[in-house]
Amino acid sequence: MSAKRWIKAGFWSSAMIGLGYALMIYTTPNEQELYNSLSPALKLIYDKNIEKKYSNEVIEHIKKNKYSESPVG
């Protein structure tokens, strides 16, 4: 293949990849949009799971630093 064909192929390949990435960014909702689209029942379940996750993280942090000499923080 000639250099001109390689340049053309590289350009169109990059254009398709760029278009795919732009479509992904444009169509994928962020976390707040996804949360707002949930039904009230699912929002309640989601909030309970988040609260449970954070409380478990705090408990794990306390267990990990139980015998540590460094101050809590």
Summary of the structure (lengths in Angstrom):
residues: 73
radius of gyration: 24.3
end to end distance: 62.5
largest distance: 68.5
contacts: 122
relative contact order: 0.05
helix: 78%
strand: 0%
